[in-house]
Amino acid sequence: MDAPKAGNAVISRTAALLRALSDSADAGATTTALARAVDLPRATAHRLLTSLSEEGLVDRTPDGLWVLGPELYILGSIAAQRYDIATTAGDILRDLARSTGESAFLSARRGDETVVLAAEEGTFPLRSHVLHPGKRLPLGIASAGVVLLAHLPDTDIDRYLERADLEGEWGHDHSTAGIKRRIAETRVFGYSVNPALLVEGSWGIGAAVFDRAGRPEWALSLNGVQTRFSATRRPQLGEALLRAAHDLTRRVR
């Protein structure tokens, strides 16, 4: 491998490790778990993590778990001055959680994935704990991933579904036919519905938020237990979510 390609590979592997670590930011992760998550030999993952630790980008707890490091906090604080939509959306998330009783989430599209940026717990005592800040999922998975995918051009959707093995990783409910059916439903109603396809009994509804150019870059979603997402209540939740997404889109623009 020539030097430019080798350098690109190292950067890609390093970025993948940081993303995998962000998905377990609360508890930390072992070298073995991170290596498995990004499909790297354990020795390679350990070497990269050690280098990241020397730069302060990751840290290691006394019990040997890797966590995100202090330098990332500093860099993130600087980047937030330009990209911190979570602060802009704070009161909208709180109002959604308060008015519906369900947990509300803000997610961003990053390439072929969505990542949860912020969350606000609902007031209803029973909650679903599928999502949390830092959680990454492929486009087409969960309500945020479906609604963002649904607002992309058909050619982009087809190319994505050709390269993504959603059914292989997430089960037959996420076949190309199943994803396209949910996309069609989302385009009719304006909001997406995840009918407990990730975790039994956990439902979600999502609505897209658009940037100044009209691109679907973020999503608001509500998540809760199945009994709270009845056929009669879903349209009410969807309407509240669409209003909130429209308000946030106006703020962004």
Secondary structure, DSSP 8 states (H G I E B T S, - for coil): --HHHHHHHHHHHHHHHHHHHHTTTTT-B-HHHHHHHHT--HHHHHHHHHHHHHTTSEEE-TTS-EEE-HHHHHHHHHHHHHH-HHHHTHHHHHHHHHHHSSEEEEEEEETTEEEEEEEE--SSSS---S--TT-EEETTSHHHHHHHHHTS-HHHHHHHHHH--HHHHH-GGGSHHHHHHHHHHHHHHSSEEEESSSSTTEEEEEEEEE-TTS-EEEEEEEEEEGGGS-TTTHHHHHHHHHHHHHHHHHHH-
